[in-house]
């Protein structure tokens, strides 16, 4: 079960701080190796780590803002800060990929030797070990919090494994096997990989900012739970969205015409409280209708309500 509230904030901030620390260490090591080897692939890996550091700092700021409670100007909370930060990370990844690709193509056309492959390989192996440890920690935090910002950060560091492996392959081929152009070719492959990762990472962020419906399995699970309550037999016009870690669902419910306002309120209020215990972090908005009544104005088209 996912955690919410202060515990979620503590976990996401720890994960963001771990990312900042790891990126800082790798940045210094890779800068040293990039200067010593003059490798395009290593330079690409260095650029990616520099962006990882910036992105991790953004992530730290994002999860702190997202944890702020609702206020007068943000009645639904600040959860979308995570999605905005994640989208900013995507832009940084894409910019990095284009810059690395340009440098790699230039080197492929004009050529330039690399040097000191042993140093570059050693730094890359150390970076891979540190990245594996960070990924394992991030995976646990994501499972407990569902943070889209930490998830996007996780994608960065997954790509680092490929990047560091590519640097090792490029240096081995270029210096030990004397295959000229291998370093530049691997640099181009790294750029393409980063662009693909940016495209994938953009999906969740855009969905949150555009108030997309919940994933089908999540929506189905909630509706199945609602079916257990006789009071919700007339449930219709269901709409869902997510903002950070907060889920929102609103729907109309038919109630018998003979029920008083107090009776309908008390019975459905009890149902709402029970559902919120079963689905932590979910805010539920109910609208009561007399049995058989439908509000035409503002309702979703019929083909969009058939899922409910």
C-alpha positions as CSV (number, residue, x, y, z in Angstrom):
1,X,0.0,0.0,0.0
2,X,1.3,3.5,-0.9
3,X,2.1,5.9,1.9
4,X,0.7,9.5,2.0
5,X,1.2,12.6,4.0
6,X,4.5,13.3,6.0
7,X,5.8,9.8,5.4
8,X,5.5,10.2,1.6
9,X,7.2,13.6,1.8
10,X,10.1,12.1,3.9
11,X,10.7,9.3,1.4
12,X,10.5,11.4,-1.8
13,X,12.9,14.0,-0.3
14,X,15.4,11.4,0.8
15,X,15.3,9.8,-2.7
16,X,15.8,13.3,-4.3
17,X,18.7,14.0,-2.0
18,X,20.3,10.6,-2.8
19,X,20.1,11.5,-6.5
20,X,21.7,14.9,-5.9
21,X,24.6,13.3,-4.0
22,X,25.2,10.5,-6.5
23,X,25.1,13.0,-9.5
24,X,27.6,15.3,-7.7
25,X,30.1,12.5,-7.2
26,X,29.7,11.2,-10.7
27,X,30.0,14.7,-12.2
28,X,33.5,15.2,-10.7
29,X,34.7,11.7,-11.7
30,X,33.4,12.0,-15.3
31,X,34.8,15.5,-15.8
32,X,38.2,14.2,-14.9
33,X,37.8,11.2,-17.2
34,X,36.4,13.3,-20.1
35,X,39.4,15.6,-20.0
36,X,41.9,12.7,-19.8
37,X,40.4,10.6,-22.5
38,X,39.0,13.3,-24.9
39,X,36.2,10.8,-25.7
40,X,32.9,11.9,-27.2
41,X,31.1,9.1,-25.6
42,X,32.6,10.1,-22.2
43,X,31.7,13.7,-22.9
44,X,28.1,12.6,-23.6
45,X,28.0,10.7,-20.3
46,X,29.4,13.7,-18.5
47,X,26.7,16.0,-20.0
48,X,24.0,13.5,-19.1
49,X,25.3,13.4,-15.5
50,X,25.4,17.2,-15.3
51,X,21.8,17.3,-16.4
52,X,21.0,14.6,-13.9
53,X,22.3,16.9,-11.2
54,X,20.2,19.8,-12.4
55,X,17.2,17.5,-12.8
56,X,17.7,16.0,-9.3
57,X,17.8,19.5,-7.8
58,X,14.5,20.3,-9.7
59,X,13.1,17.0,-8.4
60,X,14.0,17.9,-4.8
61,X,12.3,21.3,-5.2
62,X,9.3,19.7,-6.9
63,X,8.6,17.1,-4.2
64,X,8.9,19.8,-1.5
65,X,6.4,22.1,-3.3
66,X,4.1,19.2,-4.0
67,X,4.0,18.3,-0.3
68,X,2.6,21.7,0.6
69,X,-1.0,21.6,1.9
70,X,-3.8,23.2,0.0
71,X,-4.1,26.9,0.5
72,X,-6.4,29.8,-0.5
73,X,-4.9,30.0,-4.0
74,X,-4.4,26.3,-4.6
75,X,-7.5,24.6,-3.2
76,X,-6.6,21.2,-4.8
77,X,-3.1,21.3,-3.3
78,X,0.3,21.6,-5.1
79,X,0.6,18.1,-6.5
80,X,1.1,19.2,-10.1
81,X,4.4,20.6,-9.1
82,X,5.9,17.1,-9.6
83,X,4.5,16.9,-13.1
84,X,5.9,20.3,-14.0
85,X,9.3,19.4,-12.6
86,X,9.2,16.1,-14.5
87,X,8.3,17.9,-17.8
88,X,11.2,20.3,-17.2
89,X,13.5,17.3,-16.8
90,X,12.3,16.0,-20.2
91,X,13.3,19.2,-21.9
92,X,16.8,19.0,-20.3
93,X,17.2,15.5,-21.5
94,X,16.2,16.3,-25.0
95,X,18.5,19.3,-25.2
96,X,21.4,17.2,-23.9
97,X,20.7,14.5,-26.5
98,X,20.7,17.1,-29.4
99,X,24.0,18.6,-28.2
100,X,25.7,15.2,-27.8
101,X,24.5,14.1,-31.2
102,X,25.9,17.2,-32.9
103,X,29.3,16.7,-31.2
104,X,29.3,13.0,-32.2
105,X,28.5,13.7,-35.8
106,X,31.2,16.4,-36.0
107,X,33.7,13.9,-34.6
108,X,32.6,11.2,-37.0
109,X,33.1,13.4,-40.0
110,X,36.3,15.1,-38.9
111,X,37.8,12.4,-36.6
112,X,39.9,12.7,-33.5
113,X,41.7,10.1,-31.4
114,X,40.8,9.2,-27.8
115,X,43.4,8.5,-25.0
116,X,43.8,6.9,-21.6
117,X,41.1,4.3,-22.1
118,X,41.8,2.6,-18.8
119,X,40.9,5.6,-16.8
120,X,37.6,6.1,-18.7
121,X,36.7,2.5,-18.3
122,X,37.4,2.5,-14.6
123,X,35.3,5.6,-13.9
124,X,32.5,4.1,-16.0
125,X,32.5,0.9,-14.0
126,X,32.4,2.7,-10.7
127,X,29.6,4.9,-12.0
128,X,27.6,1.8,-13.0
129,X,28.0,0.3,-9.5
130,X,26.8,3.5,-7.8
131,X,23.9,3.9,-10.2
132,X,22.7,0.3,-9.5
133,X,22.6,1.1,-5.8
134,X,20.7,4.3,-6.4
135,X,18.2,2.7,-8.8
136,X,17.4,0.0,-6.2
137,X,16.6,2.6,-3.6
138,X,14.5,4.7,-6.0
139,X,12.5,1.7,-7.0
140,X,11.5,1.1,-3.4
141,X,10.5,4.7,-2.9
142,X,8.5,4.8,-6.2
143,X,6.6,1.6,-5.1
144,X,5.7,3.2,-1.8
145,X,4.9,6.8,-3.0
146,X,4.0,6.6,-6.7
147,X,6.0,9.9,-7.2
148,X,6.1,10.8,-10.9
149,X,9.1,13.1,-10.3
150,X,11.2,10.3,-8.7
151,X,10.0,8.0,-11.4
152,X,11.3,10.4,-14.1
153,X,14.6,10.7,-12.2
154,X,14.7,7.0,-12.1
155,X,14.5,6.9,-15.9
156,X,17.6,9.2,-16.1
157,X,19.7,6.9,-14.0
158,X,18.5,3.7,-15.9
159,X,19.8,5.4,-19.0
160,X,23.1,6.0,-17.2
161,X,23.7,2.2,-17.1
162,X,23.5,2.1,-20.9
163,X,25.5,5.3,-21.3
164,X,28.4,4.0,-19.1
165,X,28.3,0.7,-20.9
166,X,28.5,2.5,-24.2
167,X,31.5,4.5,-23.0
168,X,33.3,1.3,-22.1
169,X,32.4,-0.2,-25.5
170,X,33.5,2.9,-27.4
171,X,36.9,3.1,-25.6
172,X,37.6,-0.6,-26.1
173,X,36.7,-0.5,-29.8
174,X,38.5,2.8,-30.5
175,X,41.8,2.3,-28.6
176,X,42.3,-1.4,-28.1
177,X,40.7,-2.7,-31.3
178,X,41.6,0.3,-33.4
179,X,38.2,0.7,-34.9
180,X,38.1,4.4,-35.7
181,X,34.8,6.2,-35.5
182,X,33.5,3.8,-32.8
183,X,33.6,6.5,-30.1
184,X,31.5,8.9,-32.3
185,X,29.1,6.2,-33.3
186,X,28.4,5.3,-29.7
187,X,27.9,9.0,-29.0
188,X,25.2,9.1,-31.6
189,X,23.6,6.0,-30.1
190,X,23.6,7.7,-26.7
191,X,21.9,10.8,-28.1
192,X,19.2,8.6,-29.7
193,X,18.7,6.7,-26.5
194,X,18.3,9.9,-24.5
195,X,15.7,11.3,-26.9
196,X,13.7,8.0,-26.6
197,X,13.8,8.2,-22.8
198,X,12.7,11.8,-22.9
199,X,9.7,10.9,-25.1
200,X,8.7,8.1,-22.7
201,X,9.1,10.2,-19.6
202,X,6.9,13.0,-21.0
203,X,3.8,10.7,-21.0
204,X,3.0,10.6,-17.3
205,X,3.7,14.3,-16.8
206,X,1.5,15.5,-19.7
207,X,-1.3,13.1,-18.5
208,X,-1.3,14.7,-15.1
209,X,-1.2,18.3,-16.4
210,X,-4.0,17.5,-18.9
211,X,-6.1,15.8,-16.2
212,X,-6.2,12.5,-18.0
213,X,-8.5,9.7,-16.6
214,X,-7.0,7.1,-14.3
215,X,-5.4,4.0,-15.9
216,X,-8.1,1.4,-16.7
217,X,-7.0,-1.1,-14.0
218,X,-7.0,1.6,-11.3
219,X,-10.4,2.9,-12.4
220,X,-11.9,-0.6,-12.6
221,X,-10.6,-1.4,-9.0
222,X,-12.3,1.6,-7.6
223,X,-15.6,1.0,-9.4
224,X,-15.5,-2.7,-8.2
225,X,-15.2,-1.5,-4.6
226,X,-18.1,1.0,-5.2
227,X,-20.3,-1.9,-6.4
228,X,-20.1,-3.4,-2.9
229,X,-22.3,-0.6,-1.5
230,X,-26.1,-0.7,-2.1
231,X,-26.1,3.1,-1.8
232,X,-24.0,3.4,-4.9
233,X,-26.2,1.3,-7.2
234,X,-27.2,4.4,-9.2
235,X,-23.6,5.7,-9.7
236,X,-23.1,7.4,-13.0
237,X,-21.1,10.2,-14.8
238,X,-17.8,9.2,-13.2
239,X,-14.8,11.4,-13.8
240,X,-11.2,10.9,-12.5
241,X,-7.9,12.7,-12.5
242,X,-4.6,12.7,-10.6
243,X,-2.5,15.5,-9.3
244,X,0.9,14.4,-7.9
245,X,0.0,11.7,-5.3
246,X,-3.5,12.9,-4.9
247,X,-6.3,11.1,-6.8
248,X,-9.7,12.8,-7.4
249,X,-12.9,11.1,-8.4
250,X,-16.3,12.7,-8.8
251,X,-19.7,11.1,-9.8
252,X,-23.4,11.4,-9.5
253,X,-25.5,8.9,-7.4
254,X,-29.2,8.2,-7.6
255,X,-31.0,8.1,-4.3
256,X,-34.7,7.1,-3.6
257,X,-37.0,10.1,-3.8
258,X,-38.5,9.3,-0.4
259,X,-35.1,9.8,1.4
260,X,-34.7,13.1,3.3
261,X,-31.7,15.3,2.6
262,X,-30.3,14.3,6.0
263,X,-30.8,10.6,5.4
264,X,-29.1,10.7,2.0
265,X,-26.2,12.8,3.4
266,X,-25.6,10.6,6.4
267,X,-25.6,7.3,4.4
268,X,-23.5,8.5,1.5
269,X,-21.1,10.3,3.9
270,X,-20.4,7.0,5.7
271,X,-19.8,5.3,2.3
272,X,-17.4,8.0,1.3
273,X,-15.4,7.8,4.5
274,X,-15.1,4.0,4.1
275,X,-13.9,4.3,0.5
276,X,-11.3,6.9,1.5
277,X,-10.0,4.5,4.1
278,X,-9.7,1.8,1.4
279,X,-8.1,4.2,-1.1
280,X,-5.8,6.5,0.8
281,X,-5.0,9.8,-0.9
282,X,-8.2,9.8,-2.9
283,X,-10.7,12.7,-2.7
284,X,-14.3,11.8,-3.5
285,X,-16.9,14.3,-4.7
286,X,-20.5,13.1,-4.8
287,X,-23.6,14.7,-6.4
288,X,-27.0,13.4,-5.4
289,X,-29.8,13.0,-8.0
290,X,-33.4,11.8,-7.4
291,X,-33.6,8.2,-8.7
292,X,-33.8,8.1,-12.5
293,X,-32.9,11.8,-12.9
294,X,-30.1,12.9,-15.2
295,X,-28.6,16.3,-15.6
296,X,-28.2,16.9,-19.3
297,X,-26.2,20.1,-19.0
298,X,-22.6,19.5,-18.4
299,X,-22.8,15.7,-18.7
300,X,-20.3,13.8,-20.7
301,X,-21.3,12.4,-24.1
302,X,-22.9,9.0,-23.9
303,X,-19.9,7.1,-25.4
304,X,-17.7,8.5,-22.7
305,X,-19.9,7.4,-19.8
306,X,-20.4,3.8,-21.0
307,X,-17.3,2.8,-19.0
308,X,-19.1,3.5,-15.8
